[in-house]
Amino acid sequence: MKTTKEIKEFKLANTKDGVIKVSKIEEPYGENSKPVVSIAVSLNGNDVDWKAHIPYENIDELIEALKEAKNY
């Protein structure tokens, strides 16, 4: 059964009402599918404009890529 647990929500920089929401989704693609981290971006604070599902196995690589991106 698909369940979602919000981990953190924070303001999207350079927007009036935008937010970024990070959540854990259990069984996102049906029974026995592995959990993912969902990163959702809303420009108005309500409607999702972009969303990415990241498998837990890729979190460390994603963090490293984000650290590299911060240096550009």
PQR file of N, CA, C, O and H, with PARSE charges and radii, in Angstrom:
ATOM      1  N   MET A   1       0.839  -1.177   0.000 -0.4000 1.5000
ATOM      2  CA  MET A   1       0.000   0.000   0.000 -0.0000 2.0000
ATOM      3  C   MET A   1       0.891   1.250   0.000  0.5500 1.7000
ATOM      4  O   MET A   1       1.778   1.379   0.844 -0.5500 1.4000
ATOM      5  N   LYS A   2       0.659   2.157  -0.935 -0.4000 1.5000
ATOM      6  CA  LYS A   2       1.438   3.386  -1.059 -0.0000 2.0000
ATOM      7  C   LYS A   2       1.145   4.310   0.115  0.5500 1.7000
ATOM      8  O   LYS A   2       0.001   4.699   0.346 -0.5500 1.4000
ATOM      9  H   LYS A   2      -0.061   2.052  -1.621  0.4000 1.0000
ATOM     10  N   THR A   3       2.197   4.656   0.852 -0.4000 1.5000
ATOM     11  CA  THR A   3       2.064   5.621   1.936 -0.0000 2.0000
ATOM     12  C   THR A   3       3.171   6.664   1.802  0.5500 1.7000
ATOM     13  O   THR A   3       4.278   6.363   1.355 -0.5500 1.4000
ATOM     14  H   THR A   3       3.127   4.341   0.664  0.4000 1.0000
ATOM     15  N   THR A   4       2.852   7.885   2.197 -0.4000 1.5000
ATOM     16  CA  THR A   4       3.801   8.981   2.086 -0.0000 2.0000
ATOM     17  C   THR A   4       4.012   9.609   3.453  0.5500 1.7000
ATOM     18  O   THR A   4       3.056   9.894   4.175 -0.5500 1.4000
ATOM     19  H   THR A   4       1.953   8.130   2.560  0.4000 1.0000
ATOM     20  N   LYS A   5       5.287   9.824   3.804 -0.4000 1.5000
ATOM     21  CA  LYS A   5       5.623  10.491   5.054 -0.0000 2.0000
ATOM     22  C   LYS A   5       6.482  11.705   4.714  0.5500 1.7000
ATOM     23  O   LYS A   5       7.576  11.565   4.167 -0.5500 1.4000
ATOM     24  H   LYS A   5       6.063   9.593   3.218  0.4000 1.0000
ATOM     25  N   GLU A   6       5.984  12.891   5.039 -0.4000 1.5000
ATOM     26  CA  GLU A   6       6.752  14.102   4.771 -0.0000 2.0000
ATOM     27  C   GLU A   6       7.941  14.176   5.713  0.5500 1.7000
ATOM     28  O   GLU A   6       7.799  14.005   6.924 -0.5500 1.4000
ATOM     29  H   GLU A   6       5.095  13.004   5.483  0.4000 1.0000
ATOM     30  N   ILE A   7       9.115  14.433   5.148 -0.4000 1.5000
ATOM     31  CA  ILE A   7      10.343  14.538   5.929 -0.0000 2.0000
ATOM     32  C   ILE A   7      10.644  15.990   6.258  0.5500 1.7000
ATOM     33  O   ILE A   7      10.937  16.333   7.403 -0.5500 1.4000
ATOM     34  H   ILE A   7       9.231  14.572   4.165  0.4000 1.0000
ATOM     35  N   LYS A   8      10.567  16.856   5.220 -0.4000 1.5000
ATOM     36  CA  LYS A   8      10.878  18.262   5.446 -0.0000 2.0000
ATOM     37  C   LYS A   8      10.258  19.107   4.348  0.5500 1.7000
ATOM     38  O   LYS A   8      10.159  18.677   3.199 -0.5500 1.4000
ATOM     39  H   LYS A   8      10.329  16.577   4.290  0.4000 1.0000
ATOM     40  N   GLU A   9       9.845  20.306   4.708 -0.4000 1.5000
ATOM     41  CA  GLU A   9       9.358  21.296   3.754 -0.0000 2.0000
ATOM     42  C   GLU A   9      10.089  22.597   4.040  0.5500 1.7000
ATOM     43  O   GLU A   9      10.229  23.004   5.193 -0.5500 1.4000
ATOM     44  H   GLU A   9       9.926  20.656   5.642  0.4000 1.0000
ATOM     45  N   PHE A  10      10.557  23.248   2.971 -0.4000 1.5000
ATOM     46  CA  PHE A  10      11.229  24.521   3.154 -0.0000 2.0000
ATOM     47  C   PHE A  10      10.957  25.448   1.980  0.5500 1.7000
ATOM     48  O   PHE A  10      10.552  25.004   0.905 -0.5500 1.4000
ATOM     49  H   PHE A  10      10.444  22.917   2.034  0.4000 1.0000
ATOM     50  N   LYS A  11      11.182  26.738   2.195 -0.4000 1.5000
ATOM     51  CA  LYS A  11      10.881  27.781   1.213 -0.0000 2.0000
ATOM     52  C   LYS A  11      11.768  27.621  -0.012  0.5500 1.7000
ATOM     53  O   LYS A  11      12.964  27.349   0.098 -0.5500 1.4000
ATOM     54  H   LYS A  11      11.511  27.099   3.068  0.4000 1.0000
ATOM     55  N   LEU A  12      11.164  27.794  -1.178 -0.4000 1.5000
ATOM     56  CA  LEU A  12      11.893  27.808  -2.440 -0.0000 2.0000
ATOM     57  C   LEU A  12      12.430  29.219  -2.641  0.5500 1.7000
ATOM     58  O   LEU A  12      11.657  30.169  -2.771 -0.5500 1.4000
ATOM     59  H   LEU A  12      10.193  28.015  -1.268  0.4000 1.0000
ATOM     60  N   ALA A  13      13.731  29.356  -2.665 -0.4000 1.5000
ATOM     61  CA  ALA A  13      14.370  30.665  -2.785 -0.0000 2.0000
ATOM     62  C   ALA A  13      13.888  31.403  -4.030  0.5500 1.7000
ATOM     63  O   ALA A  13      13.577  30.797  -5.056 -0.5500 1.4000
ATOM     64  H   ALA A  13      14.359  28.585  -2.560  0.4000 1.0000
ATOM     65  N   ASN A  14      13.835  32.694  -3.914 -0.4000 1.5000
ATOM     66  CA  ASN A  14      13.499  33.599  -5.022 -0.0000 2.0000
ATOM     67  C   ASN A  14      12.057  33.471  -5.510  0.5500 1.7000
ATOM     68  O   ASN A  14      11.751  33.840  -6.644 -0.5500 1.4000
ATOM     69  H   ASN A  14      14.087  33.187  -3.081  0.4000 1.0000
ATOM     70  N   THR A  15      11.174  32.951  -4.662 -0.4000 1.5000
ATOM     71  CA  THR A  15       9.749  32.894  -4.978 -0.0000 2.0000
ATOM     72  C   THR A  15       8.979  33.479  -3.798  0.5500 1.7000
ATOM     73  O   THR A  15       9.488  33.551  -2.679 -0.5500 1.4000
ATOM     74  H   THR A  15      11.422  32.650  -3.741  0.4000 1.0000
ATOM     75  N   LYS A  16       7.749  33.892  -4.071 -0.4000 1.5000
ATOM     76  CA  LYS A  16       6.921  34.454  -3.004 -0.0000 2.0000
ATOM     77  C   LYS A  16       6.355  33.347  -2.113  0.5500 1.7000
ATOM     78  O   LYS A  16       6.441  33.427  -0.887 -0.5500 1.4000
ATOM     79  H   LYS A  16       7.337  33.833  -4.980  0.4000 1.0000
ATOM     80  N   ASP A  17       5.778  32.313  -2.732 -0.4000 1.5000
ATOM     81  CA  ASP A  17       5.098  31.272  -1.968 -0.0000 2.0000
ATOM     82  C   ASP A  17       5.645  29.866  -2.212  0.5500 1.7000
ATOM     83  O   ASP A  17       5.132  28.897  -1.652 -0.5500 1.4000
ATOM     84  H   ASP A  17       5.708  32.248  -3.727  0.4000 1.0000
ATOM     85  N   GLY A  18       6.680  29.748  -3.040 -0.4000 1.5000
ATOM     86  CA  GLY A  18       7.171  28.433  -3.432 -0.0000 2.0000
ATOM     87  C   GLY A  18       7.767  27.637  -2.279  0.5500 1.7000
ATOM     88  O   GLY A  18       8.300  28.197  -1.321 -0.5500 1.4000
ATOM     89  H   GLY A  18       7.097  30.535  -3.495  0.4000 1.0000
ATOM     90  N   VAL A  19       7.662  26.312  -2.398 -0.4000 1.5000
ATOM     91  CA  VAL A  19       8.221  25.404  -1.393 -0.0000 2.0000
ATOM     92  C   VAL A  19       8.853  24.195  -2.077  0.5500 1.7000
ATOM     93  O   VAL A  19       8.527  23.852  -3.214 -0.5500 1.4000
ATOM     94  H   VAL A  19       7.229  25.858  -3.177  0.4000 1.0000
ATOM     95  N   ILE A  20       9.755  23.573  -1.353 -0.4000 1.5000
ATOM     96  CA  ILE A  20      10.308  22.275  -1.715 -0.0000 2.0000
ATOM     97  C   ILE A  20       9.889  21.313  -0.614  0.5500 1.7000
ATOM     98  O   ILE A  20      10.061  21.598   0.571 -0.5500 1.4000
ATOM     99  H   ILE A  20      10.019  23.852  -0.429  0.4000 1.0000
ATOM    100  N   LYS A  21       9.336  20.167  -1.014 -0.4000 1.5000
ATOM    101  CA  LYS A  21       8.912  19.154  -0.051 -0.0000 2.0000
ATOM    102  C   LYS A  21       9.687  17.869  -0.309  0.5500 1.7000
ATOM    103  O   LYS A  21       9.757  17.384  -1.439 -0.5500 1.4000
ATOM    104  H   LYS A  21       9.196  19.935  -1.976  0.4000 1.0000
ATOM    105  N   VAL A  22      10.263  17.328   0.753 -0.4000 1.5000
ATOM    106  CA  VAL A  22      10.985  16.064   0.673 -0.0000 2.0000
ATOM    107  C   VAL A  22      10.190  15.041   1.478  0.5500 1.7000
ATOM    108  O   VAL A  22       9.876  15.264   2.647 -0.5500 1.4000
ATOM    109  H   VAL A  22      10.206  17.722   1.671  0.4000 1.0000
ATOM    110  N   SER A  23       9.867  13.918   0.838 -0.4000 1.5000
ATOM    111  CA  SER A  23       9.040  12.892   1.472 -0.0000 2.0000
ATOM    112  C   SER A  23       9.593  11.505   1.192  0.5500 1.7000
ATOM    113  O   SER A  23      10.371  11.309   0.259 -0.5500 1.4000
ATOM    114  H   SER A  23      10.122  13.736  -0.112  0.4000 1.0000
ATOM    115  N   LYS A  24       9.182  10.549   2.009 -0.4000 1.5000
ATOM    116  CA  LYS A  24       9.467   9.135   1.765 -0.0000 2.0000
ATOM    117  C   LYS A  24       8.172   8.486   1.308  0.5500 1.7000
ATOM    118  O   LYS A  24       7.132   8.628   1.952 -0.5500 1.4000
ATOM    119  H   LYS A  24       8.549  10.709   2.767  0.4000 1.0000
ATOM    120  N   ILE A  25       8.244   7.767   0.181 -0.4000 1.5000
ATOM    121  CA  ILE A  25       7.064   7.070  -0.320 -0.0000 2.0000
ATOM    122  C   ILE A  25       7.338   5.568  -0.273  0.5500 1.7000
ATOM    123  O   ILE A  25       8.284   5.076  -0.888 -0.5500 1.4000
ATOM    124  H   ILE A  25       9.088   7.651  -0.343  0.4000 1.0000
ATOM    125  N   GLU A  26       6.497   4.854   0.464 -0.4000 1.5000
ATOM    126  CA  GLU A  26       6.565   3.398   0.537 -0.0000 2.0000
ATOM    127  C   GLU A  26       5.753   2.801  -0.609  0.5500 1.7000
ATOM    128  O   GLU A  26       4.651   3.268  -0.898 -0.5500 1.4000
ATOM    129  H   GLU A  26       5.729   5.254   0.964  0.4000 1.0000
ATOM    130  N   GLU A  27       6.283   1.786  -1.251 -0.4000 1.5000
ATOM    131  CA  GLU A  27       5.617   1.085  -2.358 -0.0000 2.0000
ATOM    132  C   GLU A  27       5.059   2.072  -3.403  0.5500 1.7000
ATOM    133  O   GLU A  27       3.867   2.037  -3.711 -0.5500 1.4000
ATOM    134  H   GLU A  27       7.178   1.407  -1.016  0.4000 1.0000
ATOM    135  N   PRO A  28       5.918   2.950  -3.945 -0.5600 1.5000
ATOM    136  CA  PRO A  28       5.445   3.996  -4.855  0.2800 2.0000
ATOM    137  C   PRO A  28       4.878   3.472  -6.172  0.5500 1.7000
ATOM    138  O   PRO A  28       4.048   4.133  -6.796 -0.5500 1.4000
ATOM    139  N   TYR A  29       5.320   2.293  -6.596 -0.4000 1.5000
ATOM    140  CA  TYR A  29       4.914   1.763  -7.900 -0.0000 2.0000
ATOM    141  C   TYR A  29       4.116   0.474  -7.773  0.5500 1.7000
ATOM    142  O   TYR A  29       4.045  -0.323  -8.708 -0.5500 1.4000
ATOM    143  H   TYR A  29       5.995   1.756  -6.089  0.4000 1.0000
ATOM    144  N   GLY A  30       3.517   0.281  -6.602 -0.4000 1.5000
ATOM    145  CA  GLY A  30       2.715  -0.915  -6.379 -0.0000 2.0000
ATOM    146  C   GLY A  30       3.327  -1.815  -5.326  0.5500 1.7000
ATOM    147  O   GLY A  30       4.405  -1.549  -4.796 -0.5500 1.4000
ATOM    148  H   GLY A  30       3.575   0.929  -5.842  0.4000 1.0000
ATOM    149  N   GLU A  31       2.615  -2.875  -5.044 -0.4000 1.5000
ATOM    150  CA  GLU A  31       2.995  -3.810  -3.987 -0.0000 2.0000
ATOM    151  C   GLU A  31       4.417  -4.316  -4.183  0.5500 1.7000
ATOM    152  O   GLU A  31       4.809  -4.712  -5.281 -0.5500 1.4000
ATOM    153  H   GLU A  31       1.739  -3.091  -5.475  0.4000 1.0000
ATOM    154  N   ASN A  32       5.179  -4.292  -3.093 -0.4000 1.5000
ATOM    155  CA  ASN A  32       6.559  -4.782  -3.022 -0.0000 2.0000
ATOM    156  C   ASN A  32       7.574  -3.925  -3.776  0.5500 1.7000
ATOM    157  O   ASN A  32       8.733  -4.326  -3.880 -0.5500 1.4000
ATOM    158  H   ASN A  32       4.861  -3.970  -2.202  0.4000 1.0000
ATOM    159  N   SER A  33       7.186  -2.757  -4.309 -0.4000 1.5000
ATOM    160  CA  SER A  33       8.192  -1.873  -4.905 -0.0000 2.0000
ATOM    161  C   SER A  33       8.958  -1.182  -3.780  0.5500 1.7000
ATOM    162  O   SER A  33       8.410  -0.907  -2.713 -0.5500 1.4000
ATOM    163  H   SER A  33       6.244  -2.431  -4.225  0.4000 1.0000
ATOM    164  N   LYS A  34      10.223  -0.912  -4.041 -0.4000 1.5000
ATOM    165  CA  LYS A  34      11.093  -0.324  -3.019 -0.0000 2.0000
ATOM    166  C   LYS A  34      10.735   1.139  -2.776  0.5500 1.7000
ATOM    167  O   LYS A  34      10.268   1.823  -3.687 -0.5500 1.4000
ATOM    168  H   LYS A  34      10.668  -1.135  -4.908  0.4000 1.0000
ATOM    169  N   PRO A  35      10.955   1.628  -1.538 -0.5600 1.5000
ATOM    170  CA  PRO A  35      10.652   3.023  -1.221  0.2800 2.0000
ATOM    171  C   PRO A  35      11.564   3.980  -1.972  0.5500 1.7000
ATOM    172  O   PRO A  35      12.667   3.616  -2.380 -0.5500 1.4000
ATOM    173  N   VAL A  36      11.091   5.206  -2.148 -0.4000 1.5000
ATOM    174  CA  VAL A  36      11.862   6.263  -2.791 -0.0000 2.0000
ATOM    175  C   VAL A  36      11.743   7.533  -1.965  0.5500 1.7000
ATOM    176  O   VAL A  36      10.838   7.688  -1.145 -0.5500 1.4000
ATOM    177  H   VAL A  36      10.195   5.502  -1.816  0.4000 1.0000
ATOM    178  N   VAL A  37      12.682   8.433  -2.205 -0.4000 1.5000
ATOM    179  CA  VAL A  37      12.568   9.779  -1.671 -0.0000 2.0000
ATOM    180  C   VAL A  37      11.951  10.625  -2.776  0.5500 1.7000
ATOM    181  O   VAL A  37      12.426  10.612  -3.912 -0.5500 1.4000
ATOM    182  H   VAL A  37      13.417   8.307  -2.871  0.4000 1.0000
ATOM    183  N   SER A  38      10.915  11.344  -2.451 -0.4000 1.5000
ATOM    184  CA  SER A  38      10.249  12.220  -3.409 -0.0000 2.0000
ATOM    185  C   SER A  38      10.652  13.651  -3.104  0.5500 1.7000
ATOM    186  O   SER A  38      10.568  14.105  -1.962 -0.5500 1.4000
ATOM    187  H   SER A  38      10.530  11.355  -1.529  0.4000 1.0000
ATOM    188  N   ILE A  39      11.093  14.363  -4.149 -0.4000 1.5000
ATOM    189  CA  ILE A  39      11.419  15.780  -4.021 -0.0000 2.0000
ATOM    190  C   ILE A  39      10.437  16.528  -4.913  0.5500 1.7000
ATOM    191  O   ILE A  39      10.490  16.420  -6.138 -0.5500 1.4000
ATOM    192  H   ILE A  39      11.161  13.995  -5.076  0.4000 1.0000
ATOM    193  N   ALA A  40       9.552  17.278  -4.296 -0.4000 1.5000
ATOM    194  CA  ALA A  40       8.513  17.993  -5.031 -0.0000 2.0000
ATOM    195  C   ALA A  40       8.740  19.494  -4.892  0.5500 1.7000
ATOM    196  O   ALA A  40       9.078  19.990  -3.817 -0.5500 1.4000
ATOM    197  H   ALA A  40       9.509  17.365  -3.301  0.4000 1.0000
ATOM    198  N   VAL A  41       8.549  20.206  -5.999 -0.4000 1.5000
ATOM    199  CA  VAL A  41       8.706  21.657  -6.014 -0.0000 2.0000
ATOM    200  C   VAL A  41       7.381  22.284  -6.419  0.5500 1.7000
ATOM    201  O   VAL A  41       6.773  21.902  -7.418 -0.5500 1.4000
ATOM    202  H   VAL A  41       8.274  19.803  -6.872  0.4000 1.0000
ATOM    203  N   SER A  42       6.952  23.244  -5.630 -0.4000 1.5000
ATOM    204  CA  SER A  42       5.728  23.988  -5.920 -0.0000 2.0000
ATOM    205  C   SER A  42       6.059  25.468  -5.972  0.5500 1.7000
ATOM    206  O   SER A  42       6.634  26.011  -5.029 -0.5500 1.4000
ATOM    207  H   SER A  42       7.446  23.554  -4.818  0.4000 1.0000
ATOM    208  N   LEU A  43       5.703  26.117  -7.060 -0.4000 1.5000
ATOM    209  CA  LEU A  43       5.964  27.552  -7.187 -0.0000 2.0000
ATOM    210  C   LEU A  43       4.969  28.391  -6.398  0.5500 1.7000
ATOM    211  O   LEU A  43       5.294  29.494  -5.960 -0.5500 1.4000
ATOM    212  H   LEU A  43       5.237  25.676  -7.826  0.4000 1.0000
ATOM    213  N   ASN A  44       3.752  27.870  -6.215 -0.4000 1.5000
ATOM    214  CA  ASN A  44       2.727  28.637  -5.489 -0.0000 2.0000
ATOM    215  C   ASN A  44       2.436  28.079  -4.096  0.5500 1.7000
ATOM    216  O   ASN A  44       1.565  28.600  -3.399 -0.5500 1.4000
ATOM    217  H   ASN A  44       3.488  26.973  -6.571  0.4000 1.0000
ATOM    218  N   GLY A  45       3.140  27.042  -3.684 -0.4000 1.5000
ATOM    219  CA  GLY A  45       2.940  26.471  -2.359 -0.0000 2.0000
ATOM    220  C   GLY A  45       1.874  25.398  -2.297  0.5500 1.7000
ATOM    221  O   GLY A  45       1.692  24.766  -1.257 -0.5500 1.4000
ATOM    222  H   GLY A  45       3.848  26.619  -4.250  0.4000 1.0000
ATOM    223  N   ASN A  46       1.154  25.180  -3.416 -0.4000 1.5000
ATOM    224  CA  ASN A  46       0.080  24.179  -3.433 -0.0000 2.0000
ATOM    225  C   ASN A  46       0.261  23.144  -4.544  0.5500 1.7000
ATOM    226  O   ASN A  46       0.357  21.946  -4.278 -0.5500 1.4000
ATOM    227  H   ASN A  46       1.302  25.693  -4.261  0.4000 1.0000
ATOM    228  N   ASP A  47       0.306  23.614  -5.780 -0.4000 1.5000
ATOM    229  CA  ASP A  47       0.385  22.714  -6.928 -0.0000 2.0000
ATOM    230  C   ASP A  47       1.822  22.272  -7.169  0.5500 1.7000
ATOM    231  O   ASP A  47       2.741  23.088  -7.096 -0.5500 1.4000
ATOM    232  H   ASP A  47       0.228  24.587  -5.996  0.4000 1.0000
ATOM    233  N   VAL A  48       2.026  20.987  -7.456 -0.4000 1.5000
ATOM    234  CA  VAL A  48       3.368  20.480  -7.734 -0.0000 2.0000
ATOM    235  C   VAL A  48       3.731  20.790  -9.183  0.5500 1.7000
ATOM    236  O   VAL A  48       3.034  20.387 -10.114 -0.5500 1.4000
ATOM    237  H   VAL A  48       1.280  20.324  -7.515  0.4000 1.0000
ATOM    238  N   ASP A  49       4.835  21.515  -9.354 -0.4000 1.5000
ATOM    239  CA  ASP A  49       5.316  21.852 -10.692 -0.0000 2.0000
ATOM    240  C   ASP A  49       6.357  20.859 -11.190  0.5500 1.7000
ATOM    241  O   ASP A  49       6.412  20.571 -12.385 -0.5500 1.4000
ATOM    242  H   ASP A  49       5.402  21.843  -8.597  0.4000 1.0000
ATOM    243  N   TRP A  50       7.184  20.331 -10.288 -0.4000 1.5000
ATOM    244  CA  TRP A  50       8.191  19.325 -10.625 -0.0000 2.0000
ATOM    245  C   TRP A  50       8.259  18.316  -9.499  0.5500 1.7000
ATOM    246  O   TRP A  50       8.049  18.646  -8.332 -0.5500 1.4000
ATOM    247  H   TRP A  50       7.139  20.565  -9.317  0.4000 1.0000
ATOM    248  N   LYS A  51       8.559  17.070  -9.871 -0.4000 1.5000
ATOM    249  CA  LYS A  51       8.716  16.025  -8.862 -0.0000 2.0000
ATOM    250  C   LYS A  51       9.747  15.027  -9.359  0.5500 1.7000
ATOM    251  O   LYS A  51       9.782  14.687 -10.541 -0.5500 1.4000
ATOM    252  H   LYS A  51       8.730  16.801 -10.819  0.4000 1.0000
ATOM    253  N   ALA A  52      10.582  14.562  -8.446 -0.4000 1.5000
ATOM    254  CA  ALA A  52      11.560  13.516  -8.761 -0.0000 2.0000
ATOM    255  C   ALA A  52      11.458  12.439  -7.699  0.5500 1.7000
ATOM    256  O   ALA A  52      11.309  12.736  -6.514 -0.5500 1.4000
ATOM    257  H   ALA A  52      10.554  14.837  -7.485  0.4000 1.0000
ATOM    258  N   HIS A  53      11.538  11.191  -8.125 -0.4000 1.5000
ATOM    259  CA  HIS A  53      11.596  10.056  -7.207 -0.0000 2.0000
ATOM    260  C   HIS A  53      13.010   9.497  -7.259  0.5500 1.7000
ATOM    261  O   HIS A  53      13.489   9.108  -8.324 -0.5500 1.4000
ATOM    262  H   HIS A  53      11.659  10.950  -9.088  0.4000 1.0000
ATOM    263  N   ILE A  54      13.671   9.457  -6.122 -0.4000 1.5000
ATOM    264  CA  ILE A  54      15.053   8.998  -6.028 -0.0000 2.0000
ATOM    265  C   ILE A  54      15.087   7.708  -5.220  0.5500 1.7000
ATOM    266  O   ILE A  54      14.692   7.707  -4.054 -0.5500 1.4000
ATOM    267  H   ILE A  54      13.282   9.773  -5.257  0.4000 1.0000
ATOM    268  N   PRO A  55      15.560   6.587  -5.823 -0.5600 1.5000
ATOM    269  CA  PRO A  55      15.712   5.361  -5.044  0.2800 2.0000
ATOM    270  C   PRO A  55      16.707   5.584  -3.899  0.5500 1.7000
ATOM    271  O   PRO A  55      17.681   6.320  -4.055 -0.5500 1.4000
ATOM    272  N   TYR A  56      16.465   4.963  -2.781 -0.4000 1.5000
ATOM    273  CA  TYR A  56      17.354   5.116  -1.627 -0.0000 2.0000
ATOM    274  C   TYR A  56      18.785   4.720  -1.968  0.5500 1.7000
ATOM    275  O   TYR A  56      19.731   5.260  -1.394 -0.5500 1.4000
ATOM    276  H   TYR A  56      15.674   4.365  -2.655  0.4000 1.0000
ATOM    277  N   GLU A  57      18.950   3.788  -2.889 -0.4000 1.5000
ATOM    278  CA  GLU A  57      20.283   3.342  -3.283 -0.0000 2.0000
ATOM    279  C   GLU A  57      21.075   4.439  -3.989  0.5500 1.7000
ATOM    280  O   GLU A  57      22.297   4.333  -4.098 -0.5500 1.4000
ATOM    281  H   GLU A  57      18.182   3.349  -3.355  0.4000 1.0000
ATOM    282  N   ASN A  58      20.413   5.486  -4.469 -0.4000 1.5000
ATOM    283  CA  ASN A  58      21.080   6.576  -5.190 -0.0000 2.0000
ATOM    284  C   ASN A  58      21.252   7.856  -4.381  0.5500 1.7000
ATOM    285  O   ASN A  58      21.775   8.843  -4.899 -0.5500 1.4000
ATOM    286  H   ASN A  58      19.421   5.572  -4.381  0.4000 1.0000
ATOM    287  N   ILE A  59      20.826   7.859  -3.130 -0.4000 1.5000
ATOM    288  CA  ILE A  59      20.872   9.091  -2.339 -0.0000 2.0000
ATOM    289  C   ILE A  59      22.294   9.608  -2.160  0.5500 1.7000
ATOM    290  O   ILE A  59      22.531  10.805  -2.316 -0.5500 1.4000
ATOM    291  H   ILE A  59      20.402   7.057  -2.709  0.4000 1.0000
ATOM    292  N   ASP A  60      23.238   8.742  -1.839 -0.4000 1.5000
ATOM    293  CA  ASP A  60      24.611   9.203  -1.622 -0.0000 2.0000
ATOM    294  C   ASP A  60      25.186   9.830  -2.887  0.5500 1.7000
ATOM    295  O   ASP A  60      25.851  10.864  -2.816 -0.5500 1.4000
ATOM    296  H   ASP A  60      23.045   7.768  -1.712  0.4000 1.0000
ATOM    297  N   GLU A  61      24.937   9.221  -4.038 -0.4000 1.5000
ATOM    298  CA  GLU A  61      25.415   9.784  -5.307 -0.0000 2.0000
ATOM    299  C   GLU A  61      24.751  11.136  -5.591  0.5500 1.7000
ATOM    300  O   GLU A  61      25.402  12.062  -6.075 -0.5500 1.4000
ATOM    301  H   GLU A  61      24.397   8.382  -4.096  0.4000 1.0000
ATOM    302  N   LEU A  62      23.468  11.241  -5.292 -0.4000 1.5000
ATOM    303  CA  LEU A  62      22.753  12.495  -5.495 -0.0000 2.0000
ATOM    304  C   LEU A  62      23.337  13.593  -4.615  0.5500 1.7000
ATOM    305  O   LEU A  62      23.537  14.719  -5.070 -0.5500 1.4000
ATOM    306  H   LEU A  62      22.939  10.488  -4.899  0.4000 1.0000
ATOM    307  N   ILE A  63      23.607  13.268  -3.367 -0.4000 1.5000
ATOM    308  CA  ILE A  63      24.190  14.252  -2.454 -0.0000 2.0000
ATOM    309  C   ILE A  63      25.536  14.735  -2.986  0.5500 1.7000
ATOM    310  O   ILE A  63      25.813  15.935  -2.967 -0.5500 1.4000
ATOM    311  H   ILE A  63      23.444  12.353  -2.998  0.4000 1.0000
ATOM    312  N   GLU A  64      26.366  13.822  -3.456 -0.4000 1.5000
ATOM    313  CA  GLU A  64      27.663  14.204  -4.021 -0.0000 2.0000
ATOM    314  C   GLU A  64      27.492  15.099  -5.244  0.5500 1.7000
ATOM    315  O   GLU A  64      28.213  16.085  -5.395 -0.5500 1.4000
ATOM    316  H   GLU A  64      26.141  12.847  -3.471  0.4000 1.0000
ATOM    317  N   ALA A  65      26.545  14.765  -6.117 -0.4000 1.5000
ATOM    318  CA  ALA A  65      26.297  15.579  -7.304 -0.0000 2.0000
ATOM    319  C   ALA A  65      25.813  16.975  -6.914  0.5500 1.7000
ATOM    320  O   ALA A  65      26.207  17.961  -7.536 -0.5500 1.4000
ATOM    321  H   ALA A  65      25.959  13.964  -5.994  0.4000 1.0000
ATOM    322  N   LEU A  66      24.967  17.065  -5.895 -0.4000 1.5000
ATOM    323  CA  LEU A  66      24.480  18.371  -5.443 -0.0000 2.0000
ATOM    324  C   LEU A  66      25.613  19.197  -4.841  0.5500 1.7000
ATOM    325  O   LEU A  66      25.661  20.413  -5.027 -0.5500 1.4000
ATOM    326  H   LEU A  66      24.646  16.264  -5.390  0.4000 1.0000
ATOM    327  N   LYS A  67      26.519  18.544  -4.126 -0.4000 1.5000
ATOM    328  CA  LYS A  67      27.696  19.256  -3.585 -0.0000 2.0000
ATOM    329  C   LYS A  67      28.557  19.797  -4.721  0.5500 1.7000
ATOM    330  O   LYS A  67      29.048  20.924  -4.652 -0.5500 1.4000
ATOM    331  H   LYS A  67      26.480  17.557  -3.975  0.4000 1.0000
ATOM    332  N   GLU A  68      28.739  18.995  -5.763 -0.4000 1.5000
ATOM    333  CA  GLU A  68      29.506  19.448  -6.920 -0.0000 2.0000
ATOM    334  C   GLU A  68      28.809  20.619  -7.605  0.5500 1.7000
ATOM    335  O   GLU A  68      29.455  21.598  -7.980 -0.5500 1.4000
ATOM    336  H   GLU A  68      28.340  18.080  -5.819  0.4000 1.0000
ATOM    337  N   ALA A  69      27.489  20.518  -7.768 -0.4000 1.5000
ATOM    338  CA  ALA A  69      26.725  21.580  -8.421 -0.0000 2.0000
ATOM    339  C   ALA A  69      26.834  22.896  -7.656  0.5500 1.7000
ATOM    340  O   ALA A  69      26.848  23.973  -8.253 -0.5500 1.4000
ATOM    341  H   ALA A  69      26.964  19.723  -7.463  0.4000 1.0000
ATOM    342  N   LYS A  70      26.909  22.801  -6.344 -0.4000 1.5000
ATOM    343  CA  LYS A  70      26.998  24.003  -5.505 -0.0000 2.0000
ATOM    344  C   LYS A  70      28.289  24.775  -5.791  0.5500 1.7000
ATOM    345  O   LYS A  70      28.342  25.987  -5.585 -0.5500 1.4000
ATOM    346  H   LYS A  70      26.897  21.926  -5.859  0.4000 1.0000
ATOM    347  N   ASN A  71      29.317  24.089  -6.259 -0.4000 1.5000
ATOM    348  CA  ASN A  71      30.609  24.719  -6.525 -0.0000 2.0000
ATOM    349  C   ASN A  71      30.693  25.356  -7.907  0.5500 1.7000
ATOM    350  O   ASN A  71      31.696  26.003  -8.211 -0.5500 1.4000
ATOM    351  H   ASN A  71      29.274  23.104  -6.427  0.4000 1.0000
ATOM    352  N   TYR A  72      29.691  25.201  -8.744 -0.4000 1.5000
ATOM    353  CA  TYR A  72      29.729  25.778 -10.093 -0.0000 2.0000
ATOM    354  C   TYR A  72      29.251  27.202 -10.079  0.5500 1.7000
ATOM    355  O   TYR A  72      29.213  27.850 -11.125 -0.5500 1.4000
ATOM    356  H   TYR A  72      28.877  24.676  -8.497  0.4000 1.0000
TER
END
